[in-house]
């Protein structure tokens, strides 16, 4: 009799669960993150607002560094295929 009860408990554990952030624990975690972010922002507002100035220039630099892989790098600007006649 205890074997059947134990076997049914294993079946319950194998059921798919929803996403973590939609669970009760995930929502509490998001709440703590929101409160922490609010406290950090209010206590360090001058630092945060001073760093906002650097977001656009740094984003441009990082996008230039990491997104140039799609067209072959700097060596192939304007060159389609040297073997094909124009």
C-alpha positions as CSV (number, residue, x, y, z in Angstrom):
1,X,0.0,0.0,0.0
2,X,2.8,2.4,0.8
3,X,4.4,1.6,-2.6
4,X,1.3,2.9,-4.5
5,X,1.3,6.1,-2.4
6,X,5.0,6.7,-3.0
7,X,4.6,6.0,-6.7
8,X,1.8,8.6,-7.0
9,X,4.0,11.2,-5.3
10,X,6.7,10.7,-8.0
11,X,4.2,11.3,-10.7
12,X,3.2,14.6,-9.1
13,X,6.8,15.8,-9.1
14,X,7.2,15.0,-12.9
15,X,4.4,17.4,-13.8
16,X,5.6,20.5,-15.7
17,X,5.5,23.6,-13.6
18,X,5.0,27.2,-14.8
19,X,7.8,29.7,-15.2
20,X,9.7,30.7,-12.1
21,X,8.8,34.4,-12.3
22,X,5.1,33.6,-12.4
23,X,5.3,31.5,-9.2
24,X,4.7,32.9,-5.8
25,X,8.5,32.7,-4.9
26,X,9.3,34.5,-8.2
27,X,6.9,37.3,-7.5
28,X,8.3,37.8,-4.0
29,X,11.8,37.8,-5.5
30,X,10.7,40.5,-8.0
31,X,9.2,42.5,-5.2
32,X,12.5,42.4,-3.3
33,X,14.4,43.5,-6.4
34,X,12.0,46.4,-7.0
35,X,12.3,47.6,-3.4
36,X,16.1,47.2,-3.5
37,X,16.3,49.2,-6.8
38,X,14.1,51.9,-5.4
39,X,16.3,52.2,-2.3
40,X,19.5,52.3,-4.3
41,X,18.1,54.9,-6.6
42,X,16.9,57.2,-3.8
43,X,20.0,56.9,-1.8
44,X,22.4,57.2,-4.7
45,X,20.5,59.5,-7.1
46,X,23.4,61.7,-7.9
47,X,25.6,58.8,-8.9
48,X,22.9,57.2,-11.0
49,X,22.0,60.4,-12.8
50,X,25.7,61.2,-13.3
51,X,26.2,57.8,-15.0
52,X,23.2,58.3,-17.3
53,X,25.4,60.7,-19.4
54,X,27.7,57.8,-20.2
55,X,25.0,55.3,-21.4
56,X,24.7,56.5,-25.0
57,X,28.5,56.8,-25.8
58,X,29.3,53.5,-24.1
59,X,26.3,51.8,-25.9
60,X,27.7,53.0,-29.2
61,X,31.2,51.7,-28.5
62,X,29.9,48.3,-27.3
63,X,27.5,48.0,-30.3
64,X,30.4,48.8,-32.7
65,X,32.7,46.3,-31.0
66,X,30.3,43.4,-30.8
67,X,27.9,43.8,-33.8
68,X,30.4,44.1,-36.6
69,X,30.5,40.3,-37.2
70,X,27.5,40.4,-39.6
71,X,29.3,41.9,-42.6
72,X,32.8,40.5,-42.3
73,X,34.5,43.1,-40.3
74,X,36.3,46.3,-41.5
75,X,38.3,44.6,-44.2
76,X,35.3,43.9,-46.5
77,X,33.6,47.3,-46.7
78,X,32.4,47.9,-50.3
79,X,33.7,44.6,-51.6
80,X,31.1,42.1,-52.7
81,X,33.1,39.3,-54.4
82,X,36.4,40.1,-56.2
83,X,35.9,37.1,-58.6
84,X,32.7,38.4,-60.1
85,X,32.9,41.1,-62.8
86,X,31.0,44.3,-62.1
